[in-house]
C-alpha cells in the first residue's frame, strides 16, 4: 500500500521538533509553575537570541552537508579584539565592526580551505577553532575583560517596546528564510546538499555556494557574539566555548539534516534554539546541580542526532517504497 504524506508516521517524523518542544515545556511547567509565566517566556526568548542567530548561520552550512566548528572561536576572538579596543578608548562602532570583520575573515578562511584545498570541513573548522581560541587567549592573557556600559545598552535597548536583540533576530531569520525559500541561491544550496554531483551537472557553481555559506556562518557567529556580549557585559576566557555544539544541536533539533539538503530556519532552527534555552532556564529555575548542565546539554545533542538519523532513515525508506509502488 502506498504511504500517504498525511499518514501518522510521517507527520510524527516531520513534527518531531515541535513534539519535543511541547514535551519539555509541559515537563518543566509541571515541575515549576513559574516556568510557564509570560515573564519567563520573554526571558527565554531574549536569552535564546545569540544561539538562534549562530544556529541560523550553521543551518546554511549543514544544508550543504558541511559543518563549522569554529563559530565559538569566532565569538571569543571577536569579543577579545573588541574588548581591547574598547578598553583602549576606541569608539563602540569600531569595536562592533571588528567583531563582524573577524567573523567574515574566518568564514572566508574556512571557505578557501574547503573549496580550494578540498580539505574536509570538520578538519578545517576544528583547526580554526583551536587557532582562534589560542589567539584570543593570548590577547586576553586568560583574564576577563569588563565591557563598558555602552555595550550593555545594546542588550537593554527597546524599540517600540520590543527588545533590540529580538528585533535583530527577527531581521536575521526573515532574511535567511527569504533567501533559502524564495531565491535561486537558496534553491542551489538545497541542490548542493542533496547531491553535489547532480548540482554540478545542472550548472550550479558548487564551490561558490560552499564558500558563500561558510562566510554567512562566520558573519552570523560574529553577530551572535555581539548580542551575547551585550547580555553578559564581559569577555571571559570561556566565552563562546562549546557554542558550535549548541548551534548544531539547535539546527538539528529544528529539523535540519546532518546529511544535507533538508531543513529550514523558521520555525525549525529558531524552535531548536528556544528549546535548548528552555532546558537551561528550566534547570536554573529548578535549582539543579550546575555540574549536571553539560550532561543535559550532551543528552540534547545526542537526542538531536538520533532524531535526525531515525527521521532520515525512515523518510528514505518511505520514499523508496513510494517509488516502487509508483513503478
Backbone as a ProteinNet text record, in pm:
[ID]
protein_1_A
[PRIMARY]
XXXXXXXXXXXXXXXXXXXXXXXXXXXXXXXXXXXXXXXXXXXXXXXXXXXXXXXXXXXXXXXXXXXXXXXXXXXXXXXXXXXXXXXXXXXXXXXXXXXXXXXXXXXXXXXXXXXXXXXXXXXXXXXXXXXXXXXXXXXXXXXXXXXXXXXXXXXXXXXXXXXXXXXXXXXXXXXXXXXXXXXXXXXXXXXXXXXXXXXXXXXXXXXXXXXXXXXXXXXXXXXXXXXXXXXXXXXXXXXXXXXXXXXXXXXXXXXXXXXXXXXXXXXXXXXXXXXXXXXXXXXXXXXXXXXXXXXXXXXXXXXXXXXXXXXXXXXXXXXXXXXXXXX
[TERTIARY]
84.9	0	87.2	50.9	132	119.5	231.7	225.3	179.3	85	33.8	114.2	135.5	209.3	146.7	13	-55	-63.9	2.8	-3.2	57.9	9	58.6	210.2	267.2	411.7	489.9	451	521.3	500.1	378.9	351.1	433.5	443.8	523.1	669.5	722.3	862.1	887.8	797.1	817.2	794.2	709.9	679.2	753.8	857.2	932.2	985.8	1042.4	1091.6	981	863.7	753.4	703.3	696.2	652.2	749.1	880.6	981.5	975.2	955.9	946.1	826.5	712	591.8	613.3	681.1	706.7	796.3	899.1	990	916.4	835.1	759.9	664	593.8	499.6	571.5	687.4	762.8	808.6	874.6	922.9	806.7	699.3	582.7	520.3	522	467.1	558.6	689.7	784.3	799.2	782.4	798.6	699.8	584.3	482	534.5	639	697.5	749	782.9	838.3	738.3	608.1	504.7	457.8	520.3	478.9	524.3	455.5	488.8	627.3	662.1	794	905.2	886.2	988.9	996.7	882.2	882.2	960.7	940.7	1015.7	1163.4	1193.1	1333.7	1401.2	1329.5	1384.6	1411.3	1317.2	1333.4	1454.9	1470	1582.7	1714.6	1721.2	1845.6	1877.5	1775.9	1797.7	1846.5	1841.9	1876	2016.3	2123.8	2257.5	2269.2	2216.2	2221.6	2144.6	2029.1	1946.5	2017.4	2081.6	2149.2	2267.8	2347.4	2459.2	2406.9	2295.8	2237.9	2182	2135.7	2089.1	2204.5	2320.3	2437.5	2478.6	2472.1	2507.1	2411.9	2285.7	2188	2230.2	2279.8	2326.1	2435.2	2528	2638.2	2587.1	2502.8	2451.9	2369.3	2301.1	2221.3	2307.4	2435.9	2527.8	2601.6	2558	2621.4	2760	2783.1	2908.5	2889.8	2991.1	2982.9	3085.8	3056.6	3150.3	3168.5	3282.9	3313	3385.6	3406.2	3484.6	3399.6	3266.4	3180.5	3206.1	3229.7	3258.7	3388.8	3489.8	3618.6	3603.5	3518.1	3491.5	3433.5	3338.1	3276.3	3380	3466.3	3566	3670.9	3723.4	3827.7	3772.9	3654	3593	3569.4	3522.3	3499.7	3628.8	3735.9	3865.5	3920.5	3912.4	3961.6	3877.3	3746.3	3658.2	3682.9	3703.1	3730.6	3857.1	3961.5	4087.4	4067.4	3991.1	3965.7	3888.3	3785.6	3703.9	3780.3	3859.1	3941.5	4043.6	4088.5	4183.8	4119.3	3988.8	3922	3866.1	3866.3	3814	3661	3599.5	3452.8	3384.7	3261.2	3184.4	3163.9	3130.2	3111.6	3235.5	3354.7	3477	3489.3	3455.9	3463.3	3362.7	3241.9	3140.7	3183.8	3241.7	3291.2	3403.1	3487.7	3598.2	3545.6	3441.1	3383.2	3327.3	3252.5	3194.6	3303.8	3411.7	3522.8	3589.5	3603.3	3660.8	3573.5	3442.1	3351	3361.7	3362.4	3372.3	3508.3	3615.7	3750.3	3762.9	3711.8	3717.2	3630.5	3513.9	3429.6	3499.2	3570.3	3643.4	3757.6	3827.3	3934.2	3879.6	3769.7	3705.9	3671.5	3616.7	3576.2	3694.3	3806.8	3925.5	3975.3	3985.3	4036.1	3941.1	3810.3	3713.2	3698.6	3693.5	3664.9	3789.9	3897.4	4017.9	4111.8	4132.5	4226.6	4158.2	4025.5	3947.1	3971.2	3988.6	4006	3868.7	3847.8	3718	3678.6	3553.8	3508.8	3532.6	3513.2	3533.2	3676.6	3774.3	3915.1	3950	3906.5	3938.5	3883.2	3754.8	3692.1	3738.1	3772.4	3827.2	3963.4	4045.6	4176.1	4160.1	4067	4046.5	3983.4	3911.1	3859.6	3975.6	4074.4	4187.8	4273.8	4291.9	4371.1	4303	4173.1	4100.1	4100.3	4075	4073.2	4213.2	4315	4451.3	4490.8	4457.2	4488.6	4411	4283.9	4202.5	4255.4	4298.6	4355.8	4484.9	4561.3	4684.1	4651.3	4548.7	4509.7	4459.9	4379.1	4320.1	4409.8	4517	4603.1	4522.6	4421.1	4329.8	4260.8	4244.7	4175.8	4045.5	3947.2	3819.3	3832.4	3759.5	3758.7	3615.8	3594.7	3463.2	3441.8	3325	3291.8	3220.2	3230	3164.9	3013.2	2948.9	2802.3	2738.3	2808.2	2751.8	2727.2	2810.3	2790.8	2669.9	2655.9	2541.3	2409.4	2412.1	2289.1	2232.5	2319.9	2271.4	2171.6	2197.3	2108.2	1985.2	1993.1	1881	1790.5	1835.2	1757.9	1628.2	1522.8	1393.7	1346.8	1290.7	1235.8	1087.7	1004.2	858.3	819.6	894.8	865.4	922.2	986.1	1042	1192.4	1245.9	1390.1	1469.1	1578	1660.4	1710.8	1756.5	1800.9	1694.4	1568.3	1461	1438.3	1455.5	1439.9	1551.5	1673.2	1785.2	1761.6	1716.9	1687.2	1579.4	1474.6	1367.7	1418.3	1507.5	1562.7	1648.7	1729.7	1816.6	1733.5	1635.1	1551.6	1471.7	1414.3	1335.5	1423.3	1541.9	1632.8	1673.3	1711.2	1754.4	1641.1	1520.6	1406.5	1374.7	1378	1350.1	1457.9	1584.5	1694.9	1683.7	1657.5	1653.3	1530.9	1418.2	1293.6	1249.3	1301.2	1245.1	1349.6	1470.8	1573.6	1644.8	1699.8	1778	1895.8	1959.2	2071.2	2028.5	1912.7	1863	1835.5	1773.7	1746	1875.4	1976.9	2105.4	2172.5	2153.5	2207.9	2147.4	2015.4	1950	1996.6	2014.9	2058.7	2197.6	2287.5	2423.6	2419.9	2335.9	2326.4	2265.2	2169.5	2104	2195.2	2263.9	2350.9	2449.1	2570	2666.9	2696.9	2711.3	2745.6	2634.1	2510.2	2397.9	2387.5	2419.1	2415.5	2517.9	2636.6	2739.1	2696	2636	2590.2	2478.7	2404.9	2297.8	2350	2479.8	2539.3	2556.8	2530.2	2547.1	2694.7	2742.7	2881.4	2891.5	2908.2	2900.7	3006.1	3125.3	3230.4	3194.2	3129.4	3085.8	2976.6	2887.9	2781.4	2842.4	2937.3	3001.7	3075.6	3146.9	3219.4	3122.9	3011.1	2914	2855.3	2822	2757.7	2853.6	2982.8	3077.7	3098	3095.3	3105.9	2981.7	2865.9	2741.1	2745	2794.1	2802	2896	3010.1	3103.8	3043.1	2970.7	2905.8	2801.9	2720	2617.5	2680.6	2793.9	2863	2909.7	2962.4	3007.5	2890.7	2780.4	2662.6	2605.6	2601.5	2556.8	2648.6	2779.1	2875	2849.3	2816.2	2786.3	2668.8	2561.7	2441.8	2463.5	2546.2	2578.2	2658.7	2756.4	2836.3	2750.2	2650.8	2562.1	2478.3	2458.6	2387.3	2480.1	2602.6	2697.1	2772.8	2812.9	2886.2	3033.8	3085.7	3228	3271.9	3401.2	3461.5	3543.3	3498.3	3568.9	3647.9	3747.2	3824.3	3739.7	3620.7	3532	3427.3	3431.7	3327.7	3327.2	3208.8	3193.7	3225.6	3269.7	3309.5	3188.6	3204.6	3101	2978.7	2987.8	2874.8	2847.2	2953.2	2934.8	2839.9	2848.5	2762.8	2619.1	2602.5	2467.7	2402.5	2481.3	2426.8	2387.3	2473	2441.5	2318.1	2314.3	2200.1	2071.4	2076.2	1956.8	1906.7	1998.6	1959.1	1901.7	1968.3	1923.2	1792.5	1781.2	1655.1	1540.1	1572.4	1471	1439.9	1503.6	1470.2	1572	1682.3	1786.1	1866.5	1887.6	1956.1	2107.2	2176	2321.9	2373.5	2285.7	2324	2303.4	2253.2	2238	2107.6	2070.4	1957	1819.8	1808.9	1677.1	1684.1	1589.3	1584.6	1533.4	1500.5	1450.1	1486.8	1505.9	1540.5	1420.3	1303.6	1182.3	1071.1	1006.7	1029.8	1141	1195.2	1286.1	1400.8	1498.8	1619.3	1587.5	1498.4	1460.4	1397.4	1310.8	1246.5	1349.9	1449.3	1555.1	1634	1665.5	1740	1658.3	1530.6	1443.1	1429.5	1425.8	1417.2	1539.4	1657.7	1780.4	1782.5	1744.5	1741.6	1635.5	1524.4	1418.5	1469.6	1547.7	1604.2	1699.8	1787.6	1883.1	1811.4	1711.8	1636.8	1557.7	1498.9	1424.6	1512.1	1634	1727.4	1763	1778.1	1808.9	1692.5	1570.6	1452.6	1438	1471.7	1462.3	1580	1674.7	1793.9	1871.1	1883.2	1954.9	2105.2	2174.3	2319.1	2385.1	2459.8	2524.1	2615.1	2672.9	2761.6	2684.3	2552.4	2470.6	2434.6	2455.6	2418.2	2486.6	2620	2684.4	2628.5	2591.1	2535.5	2402.5	2321	2191.3	2210.2	2303.1	2329.6	2377.6	2466.7	2516.3	2402.8	2311.1	2197.6	2108.5	2091.2	2010.4	2074.4	2206.3	2277	2261.7	2274.3	2259.1	2118.7	2019.2	1881.2	1863.6	1925.7	1914.7	1970.8	2087.5	2149.8	2066	2016.2	1934.5	1805.2	1739.6	1615.7	1642	1751.6	1784.5	1812.5	1886.8	1920.5	1795.4	1710.3	1587.2	1496.5	1483.5	1397.7	1449.4	1580	1639.5	1621.6	1646.4	1632.3	1487.5	1396.9	1255.7	1198.8	1228.6	1177.4	1236.6	1362	1424.1	1353.7	1322.3	1251.9	1113.3	1044.3	911	916.7	1019.9	1036.4	1062.4	1146.8	1176.5	1051.7	973.3	850.5	754.7	747.5	658.9	701	831.8	883.3	850.1	867.1	839.2	690	604.7	461.7	424	480.4	450	499	615.4	670.3	580.3
-120.4	0	123.7	220	341.2	427.3	467	550.5	690.8	741.6	874.6	978.7	1099.7	1206.3	1246.8	1219.8	1259.5	1147	1035	923.4	962.5	902.6	941.6	930.1	825.2	807.1	921	964	1073.5	1203.9	1228.3	1351.7	1359.1	1247.7	1245.9	1274.9	1212.8	1235.2	1381.3	1439.6	1577.2	1677.2	1643.5	1734.5	1698.8	1615.3	1573.5	1691.5	1797.2	1910.6	1976.7	1996.6	2061.3	1972.8	1842.3	1749.4	1750	1748.7	1750.7	1881.2	1992.7	2122.9	2125.7	2078.4	2075.7	1988.2	1875.5	1785.3	1852.4	1924.4	1991.8	2101	2180	2287.7	2231.1	2126.3	2065.7	2006.1	1944.9	1884.2	1989.4	2094.6	2198.9	2277.2	2291.5	2360.5	2284.1	2150.9	2068.9	2072.4	2076	2076	2213.2	2318.6	2455	2545.8	2575.2	2658.6	2793.9	2844.9	2973.2	2968.4	2849.6	2833.7	2876.3	2865.1	2892.9	3038	3125.2	3264.9	3340	3450.4	3531.8	3593.3	3638.6	3698.5	3598.9	3474.6	3373.5	3341.8	3341.1	3314	3421.1	3547.5	3656.7	3644.9	3610.4	3593.7	3482.8	3372.4	3260.7	3304.1	3376.3	3422.2	3512.7	3607.7	3701.9	3628.8	3538.4	3466.1	3367.6	3326	3232.4	3301.6	3434.9	3509.1	3477.7	3485.5	3456.3	3316.5	3217.1	3079.9	3067.7	3131.1	3121.9	3182.9	3297.8	3363.6	3280.3	3229.2	3142.3	3017.7	2963.6	2842.5	2868.5	2990.2	3024.3	3011.4	3067.2	3052.8	2907.2	2832	2690.3	2614	2655.9	2589.7	2597	2713.5	2728	2625.6	2607.9	2513.6	2369.6	2336.5	2199.9	2161.2	2256.8	2226.5	2179	2213	2165.6	2040	1979.8	1860.8	1892.2	2017.9	2057.5	2080.6	2139	2172.5	2280.7	2365.4	2471.2	2466.7	2415.1	2404	2527	2628.6	2744.9	2859.6	2844.5	2958.1	3010	2919.3	2963.5	3040.2	2996.5	3066.9	3203.8	3214.9	3344.8	3441	3392.7	3476.2	3524	3432.3	3464.5	3561.1	3532	3617.1	3756.1	3761.5	3891.5	3970.3	3902	3969.1	4016.5	3936	3974.5	4099.4	4102.7	4220.2	4342.7	4325	4437.4	4488.3	4394.5	4435.1	4518.4	4477.1	4552.9	4692.2	4700.4	4830.2	4922.1	4867.8	4949.7	4992.2	4901.6	4936.5	5043.7	5041	5140.8	5272.3	5284.9	5411.7	5428.9	5322.4	5331.5	5332.8	5391.4	5402.1	5266.5	5258.7	5134.4	5084.8	5171.6	5121.8	5051.7	5101.1	5036.2	4895.9	4882.2	4751.6	4654.3	4702.1	4615.3	4573.7	4668.8	4637	4534.6	4543.6	4448.3	4306.7	4293.5	4160.1	4101.8	4182.3	4134.2	4100.9	4180.6	4153.5	4020.5	3989.9	3861	3747.1	3762.1	3657.6	3634.2	3742.1	3728.2	3670.3	3714.2	3664.9	3515.6	3470.8	3328	3248.3	3302.7	3234.8	3221.2	3327.1	3322.1	3221.3	3214.6	3116.2	2973.5	2949.3	2818.1	2786.6	2886	2866.8	2831.6	2900.4	2874	2731.8	2690	2555.5	2446.5	2471.3	2370.3	2363.7	2478.5	2479.4	2472.1	2538.3	2541.7	2425.1	2398.5	2293.5	2159	2158.4	2034.6	1959.1	2032.9	1971.1	1955.3	1845.6	1816.8	1929.4	1976.3	2086.1	2059.5	1935.8	1903.1	1934.8	1896.1	1917.5	2065.9	2133.5	2276	2358.5	2342.1	2426.1	2388.7	2261.4	2222.3	2288.4	2292.2	2357.6	2506.6	2572.4	2715	2741.4	2644.3	2657.1	2673.5	2584.1	2591.2	2714.4	2749.1	2868.2	2993.3	3005.5	3123.5	3138.2	3028.7	3037.4	3063.8	3005.4	3029.8	3175.3	3235.4	3377.4	3464.6	3430.6	3509.5	3500	3382.2	3367.1	3446.8	3454.3	3534.1	3682.3	3727.7	3868.3	3905.3	3818.3	3848.7	3808.4	3732.2	3679.9	3597	3530.2	3443.7	3517.7	3647.4	3728	3782.5	3794.3	3850.2	4000.6	4051.3	4194.4	4246.5	4342.6	4404	4504.1	4501	4590.5	4714.3	4826.8	4949.9	4939.4	5030.9	5029.9	5047.5	5115.6	5136.9	5005	4905.4	4774.2	4704.9	4715.2	4652.9	4713.3	4841.1	4906.7	4843.8	4778.5	4710.7	4601.5	4533.9	4427.3	4477.2	4598.2	4651.1	4744	4787.3	4882.1	4820.2	4900.7	4858.6	4960.9	4912.4	4998.6	4966.1	5065.6	5045.7	4932.4	4921.1	4820.1	4683.4	4665.5	4535.4	4537.5	4439.7	4435.8	4431.1	4508.3	4513.6	4375.1	4288.8	4155.8	4077.9	4089	4018.2	4076.7	4208.3	4271.2	4226.1	4217.3	4170.5	4026.2	3943	3803.5	3795.9	3876.2	3876.2	3912.8	4012.9	4054.4	3944.2	3879.4	3772.1	3653.6	3614.5	3499.3	3528.4	3648.2	3684.6	3682.7	3741.9	3744.6	3603.8	3522	3385.3	3304	3319.5	3243.3	3281.4	3409.9	3455.6	3404.8	3413.8	3369.4	3220.6	3139.4	2994.9	2948.5	3012.2	2961.6	3030.9	3149.6	3227.1	3286	3235.3	3285.3	3168.6	3191.8	3086.5	3040.4	3134.1	3098	2996.1	3017	2923.4	2786.6	2783	2654.2	2582.1	2658.9	2598.1	2538.3	2600.3	2544.6	2406.9	2396.4	2267.7	2165.7	2210.4	2118.6	2064.6	2150.3	2106.5	2006.7	2031.7	1939.9	1807.1	1807.6	1682.6	1594	1653.6	1572.8	1666.2	1682.5	1776.5	1747.7	1619.9	1585.4	1627.1	1599.1	1638.8	1791.1	1857.9	2004.3	2060.3	2001.4	2046.5	2020.5	1903.6	1872.6	1966.6	2019.4	2113.9	2255.1	2273.5	2404.2	2491.6	2436.8	2514.2	2520.4	2637.5	2654.7	2617.8	2490.9	2438.7	2500.2	2526.6	2582.2	2722.6	2799.3	2932.8	2923.9	2827.7	2809	2771.7	2678.7	2636.5	2752.9	2830.4	2945.2	3044.2	3068.1	3164.8	3122.3	2993.2	2950.5	2960.1	2936.6	2949.2	3094.8	3184.3	3326.3	3373.3	3328	3361.1	3310.1	3187.6	3129.1	3210.6	3252.2	3333	3465.7	3528.9	3656	3638.1	3533.2	3508.5	3478.1	3406.4	3379	3508.4	3599.7	3728.1	3810	3811.8	3886.5	3826.2	3693.1	3627.8	3659.2	3668.9	3704.4	3843.2	3937.2	4073.9	4074.4	4006.3	4005.7	3927.6	3824.4	3750.4	3838	3910.2	4000.8	4113.1	4156.7	4262.1	4214.8	4084.1	4028.9	4003.9	3959.8	3923.2	4043.9	4135.1	4253.5	4231.6	4115.5	4087.1	3975.9	3977.1	3871.5	3783.2	3662.5	3570.2	3469.7	3403.5	3303	3186.6	3169.4	3060.9	3106.7	3234	3287	3213.2	3174.2	3106.2	2958.4	2907.9	2766.8	2676.6	2577.2	2477.5	2536.3	2661	2720.9	2650	2594	2523.7	2405.1	2339.1	2223.2	2266.1	2378.7	2430.9	2470.3	2532.9	2575.9	2456.1	2355	2233.9	2165.6	2153.4	2088.1	2164	2297.7	2377.9	2355	2354.7	2335.3	2195.5	2094.7	1956.3	1929.1	1982	1967.4	2031.8	2136.8	2205.3	2139.2	2025.6	1951.2	1957.8	2031	2035.2	1906.2	1845.5	1716.9	1734	1648.7	1646.7	1594.9	1531.4	1475.3	1574	1693	1797.2	1790.3	1905.1	1908.1	1919.9	1922.3	1931.3	2012.7	2106.5	2188.4	2327.6	2401.5	2538	2619	2747.4	2837.2	2861.7	2885.1	2911.5	2816.2	2753.2	2765.6	2674.8	2588.1	2482.7	2524.5	2595.4	2629.9	2718.4	2814.7	2903.6	2823.5	2729.8	2645.1	2561.9	2510.5	2433.1	2515.9	2641.6	2729.3	2761.2	2788.8	2817.4	2693.7	2576.4	2452	2435	2456.4	2442.7	2543.7	2668.3	2770.1	2739.4	2682.1	2645.1	2541.1	2445.2	2343	2406.3	2495.2	2559.4	2645.1	2721	2805.3	2720.5	2612	2523.5	2463.5	2426	2371.1	2475.1	2601	2708.8	2729.1	2732.7	2752.6	2638.6	2517.1	2402.2	2392.9	2487.4	2488.7	2356.7	2307.9	2183	2203.3	2093.5	2097.2	2153.9	2265.3	2324.2	2226.8	2132.3	2034.9	1939.2	1937.9	1849.5	1915	2046.2	2116.3	2057.8	2035.1	1976.9	1839	1763.5	1630.2	1643	1737.2	1757.6	1808.6	1903.8	1956.5	1846.1	1761.3	1649.9	1554.8	1533	1445	1504	1637.3	1703.6	1686.2	1703.6	1686.1	1542.4	1446.6	1305.8	1279.7	1335.1	1318.3	1379.3	1496.9	1563.4	1475.9	1416.6	1331.4	1206.3	1146.1	1025.2	1053	1165.9	1202.5	1224.3	1293.9	1319.5	1189.6	1099.6	973.2	889	877.7	799.2	861	994.6	1062.1	1044.7	1059.4	1046.5	904.9	803.8	665	630.5	671.8	638.1	705.9	834	904.9	850.1	806.4	747	616.8	535.4	409.6	434.9	533.8	565.5	613.3	691.9	740.3	624.5	529.9	414.7	329.8	310.2	234.1	302.5	436.4	510	496.1	498.5	483.3	345	239.5	103.3	86.1	145.9	134	206.3	328	403.4	331.5	261.9	191.3	76.5
0	0	0	-81.4	-92.3	32.3	97.2	215.9	180.9	255.2	227.7	304	242.3	310.1	441.6	455.5	578.7	680.5	656.1	749.2	882.5	994	1126.7	1141.3	1085.1	1099	1039.1	918.7	853.2	928.6	975	1048.9	1176.6	1247.6	1370.8	1341.2	1235.1	1198.5	1163	1088.3	1043.9	1156.8	1252.3	1362	1490.2	1479.4	1598	1679.3	1616.7	1696.5	1777.9	1717.2	1788.3	1901.6	1878.9	1983.1	2100.7	2070.8	2176.2	2254.2	2183.6	2250	2345.2	2297.5	2381.2	2504.8	2487.6	2599.8	2704.3	2658.8	2751.9	2828.7	2757.6	2822.9	2926.5	2891.6	2986.1	3106.2	3083.9	3192.8	3293	3243.1	3334.4	3394.5	3317.8	3371.8	3487.5	3478.9	3587.2	3709.8	3686.4	3798.1	3862.2	3780.8	3832.3	3759.7	3821	3755.4	3708	3774.4	3734.6	3591	3544.4	3410.1	3302.8	3331.6	3231.9	3233.4	3311.8	3316.7	3192.3	3162.9	3045.7	3058.9	3179	3200.1	3170.3	3212	3185.9	3037.2	2969.8	2826.1	2750.8	2787.2	2723.4	2754	2879	2918.6	2839.2	2819.3	2740.7	2597.7	2538.8	2401.3	2385.7	2478.4	2469.6	2487	2583.2	2607.1	2494.5	2421.1	2310.3	2183.6	2180.6	2058.7	2006.4	2090.1	2036.2	1976.5	2048.7	1997.6	1866.9	1860.6	1740.3	1620.2	1637.8	1526	1478.7	1573.1	1533.9	1464.5	1513.5	1454.6	1314.8	1288.8	1154	1054.5	1091.8	1006.3	990.9	1100.6	1096.1	1004.4	999.1	913.3	767.4	724.4	586.2	554.6	648.8	627.1	628.9	724.6	735	613.1	552.4	433.9	317.4	319.5	215.3	259.6	371.2	429	484	522.5	584.8	734	797.5	938.9	968.2	1065.6	1104.5	1255.8	1298.2	1440.9	1495	1411.3	1453.8	1506.1	1511.1	1545.1	1686.5	1781.6	1917.8	1925.8	1850.1	1848.1	1784.2	1682.3	1619.6	1722.1	1800.1	1902.9	2004.3	2048.5	2150.6	2096.4	1977.1	1920.5	1889	1830.9	1803.5	1930.7	2035.6	2163.6	2227	2215.2	2272.5	2204.3	2071.9	1998.3	2030.7	2033.3	2065.4	2206.7	2300.6	2438.8	2449.2	2378.8	2381.1	2321.2	2213.7	2151.3	2245.2	2310.3	2399	2523.2	2578.3	2694.9	2657	2531.5	2483.5	2445	2465.3	2439.8	2299.9	2220	2084.2	2086.1	1983.5	1982	1963.4	2009.8	2002.8	1859.4	1763.3	1625.7	1570.8	1604.9	1558.1	1617.1	1746	1811.3	1749.4	1721.5	1659.8	1519.1	1445.5	1311.7	1314.9	1419.1	1431.3	1453.5	1534.6	1559.2	1429.2	1355.8	1230.2	1128.8	1128.2	1036.2	1067.7	1196.5	1236.3	1185.4	1198	1151.6	1001.9	924.7	779.4	740.3	808.2	775.9	803.7	917.9	949.8	852.6	817.4	720.4	585.8	544.9	418.3	424.4	539.3	554.3	544	613.3	603.2	458.5	389.4	250.7	161.7	179.8	97.3	117.7	242.9	270.7	221.2	234.3	194.3	42.6	-23.9	-167.3	-253.4	-212.4	-295.2	-266	-137.1	-99.4	-75.9	-81.5	-71.2	59.5	166.6	298.1	362.7	430.4	492.5	588.5	581.9	669.3	817.4	859	1000.9	1043.1	961.4	994.7	991.6	886.7	870.2	985.4	1012.2	1113.8	1254.5	1275.3	1405.3	1427.8	1323.1	1334.2	1363.8	1293.9	1317.5	1453.9	1506	1642.6	1741	1731.8	1824.1	1797.7	1670.2	1638	1691.9	1667.3	1712.5	1862.9	1933.8	2080.2	2134.5	2068.8	2114.1	2099.7	1986.3	1964.5	2062.7	2085.3	2178	2320.6	2361.6	2496.3	2509.5	2401.1	2403.3	2417.5	2345	2351.9	2491.1	2550	2681.3	2797.4	2766.9	2873.8	2973.4	2923.5	3000.5	3114.5	3098.8	3200.4	3143.8	3230.8	3188.2	3166.8	3067.7	3040.4	3051.7	3139.2	3152.1	3039.7	2980.6	2870.9	2924.8	2855	2902.2	2897.9	2969.3	2975.8	2838.6	2748.7	2614.9	2543.4	2571.6	2510.2	2571	2702.6	2769.3	2723.8	2684.9	2641.3	2514.3	2435.7	2316.2	2352.5	2463.3	2505.9	2577.9	2635.3	2713.1	2633.4	2517	2436.2	2386.4	2390.9	2336.7	2234.4	2126	2022.4	2009.1	2038	2038.2	2133.1	2242.5	2343.5	2315.5	2199.4	2162.2	2187.8	2262.1	2287.9	2157.6	2151.9	2031.4	1987.5	2081	2037.6	1960.7	2004.1	1933.9	1794.9	1781.5	1651	1556.2	1609.1	1527.3	1483.7	1577.9	1544.3	1436.8	1451.9	1353	1214.5	1207.9	1079.1	1017.9	1101.6	1052.5	1002.9	1081.7	1045	918.7	910.1	791.7	666.6	678	563.2	521.5	619.8	590.1	529	582.5	532.1	387.1	359.4	222.9	127	169.7	84.4	53.7	155.9	136.4	59.9	82.7	26.2	-101.8	-129.9	-240.5	-334.7	-332.5	-424	-492.5	-611.1	-677.7	-592.5	-520.4	-433.5	-329.1	-269	-169.3	-227.9	-344.4	-409.1	-446.4	-482.2	-515.5	-391.4	-276.3	-152.1	-125.6	-138.4	-117.6	-221.4	-345	-450.7	-421.6	-375.6	-342.2	-227	-128.5	-15.7	-51.4	-143	-183.1	-265.7	-362.3	-448.9	-520.6	-467	-526.5	-672.4	-707.9	-846.2	-941.6	-904	-988.8	-998.5	-885.8	-886.9	-985.4	-985.8	-1080.8	-1224.8	-1247.4	-1382.1	-1428.2	-1330.6	-1363.8	-1386.8	-1373.3	-1399.3	-1276.5	-1158.7	-1035.4	-998.5	-966.7	-925.1	-776.6	-752.9	-616.6	-523.9	-576.7	-491.7	-442.5	-527.5	-485.5	-380.5	-396.8	-297.6	-163	-163.6	-38.9	26.3	-54.6	0.5	64.5	-1.1	49.9	183.6	198.6	323.3	442.2	419.6	530.4	569.9	473.9	505.8	580.6	536.6	606.5	749.6	767.9	901.9	991	935.8	1012.8	1054.1	962.4	994.2	1104.4	1094	1196.3	1331.9	1332.3	1458	1522.9	1442.2	1496.2	1549.9	1476	1520.6	1648.4	1654.8	1777.9	1894.1	1866.3	1970.5	2025.7	1937.7	1982.6	2079.6	2043.4	2127.6	2256.3	2251.6	2373.2	2469.3	2416.1	2499.6	2556.2	2479	2527.1	2645.7	2656.5	2771.6	2889	2860.4	2966.4	3021.8	2933.8	2978.1	2999.8	2966.7	2988.4	2893.3	2861.1	2779.3	2872.8	2896.2	2984.5	2901.4	2961.2	2887	2835.2	2891.3	2849.2	2747.8	2710.6	2623.3	2488.6	2444.7	2315.9	2319	2434.1	2440.7	2420.3	2333.5	2303.2	2233.3	2186.6	2115.8	1984	1924.9	1799	1815.7	1931.2	1953.9	1982.4	2051.6	2074.5	1942.6	1855.2	1726.2	1640.5	1637.8	1561.1	1618.6	1751.3	1815	1787.6	1792	1766	1623.8	1527.7	1387.7	1366.3	1421.1	1400.4	1474.9	1596.8	1669.5	1593	1518.3	1439.8	1307.2	1279	1158.7	1046.8	1065.2	962.2	967.9	852.1	847.2	845.9	921.2	917.5	783	706.9	577.6	463.1	494.5	394.9	318	257.8	166.6	228	359.8	421.9	549.1	564.5	684.2	652.9	757.5	741.8	864.7	843.5	953.3	1044.2	980.3	1058.8	1015.6	1113.3	1257.6	1309.9	1223.8	1267.3	1355.7	1299.3	1374.7	1494.7	1474.9	1585.3	1698	1662.2	1763.4	1837.6	1766.2	1830.9	1930.3	1894.7	1985.9	2110.3	2090.9	2205.7	2293.9	2232.1	2308.6	2398.6	2344.2	2423.9	2537.7	2507.5	2612.3	2717.1	2675.2	2770.5	2868.9	2819.5	2907.2	3008	2960.8	3050.9	3154.8	3111.5	3205.1	3303.8	3255.5	3343.8	3452.2	3415.6	3514.8	3619.6	3576.4	3671.6	3767.7	3713.5	3797.6	3898.6	3855.7	3945	4041.2	4026	4112.1	4101.6	3978.5	3954.5	3974.4	3992.9	4010.4	3884	3895.2	3775.7	3703.1	3775	3711	3620	3636.2	3552.5	3419.7	3408.3	3285.5	3162	3165.1	3046.1	3010.1	3113.6	3087.7	3013.1	3058.7	2994	2851.6	2834	2700.3	2606.7	2657.3	2576.8	2540.7	2634.8	2608	2499.2	2502.3	2399.9	2262.2	2255.5	2128.2	2078.7	2171	2132.4	2079.9	2147.9	2102.9	1963.7	1943.5	1813.6	1702.7	1726.9	1625.9	1601.7	1710.5	1696.1	1620.4	1655.4	1586.6	1438.3	1407.7	1267.2	1193.2	1256.7	1192.3	1167	1268.8	1254.4	1148.6	1154	1057.2	915.2	897.1	764.1	709.3	794.3	751.5	718.5	806.8	787.1	663.1	644.9	528.8	399.1	403.9	285.5	248.7	349.9	323.4	267.5	323.3	274	128.8	98.4	-39.2	-134.6	-91.8	-176.4	-198.1	-92.7	-105.7	-203.4	-195	-282.2	-427.4	-449.3	-586.8	-642	-558.3	-604.6	-635.9	-550.6	-575	-703.2	-722.1	-842.2	-966.8	-953.2	-1068.5	-1109.5
[MASK]
+++++++++++++++++++++++++++++++++++++++++++++++++++++++++++++++++++++++++++++++++++++++++++++++++++++++++++++++++++++++++++++++++++++++++++++++++++++++++++++++++++++++++++++++++++++++++++++++++++++++++++++++++++++++++++++++++++++++++++++++++++++++++++++++++++++++++++++++++++++++++++++++++++++++++++++++++++++++++++++++++++++++

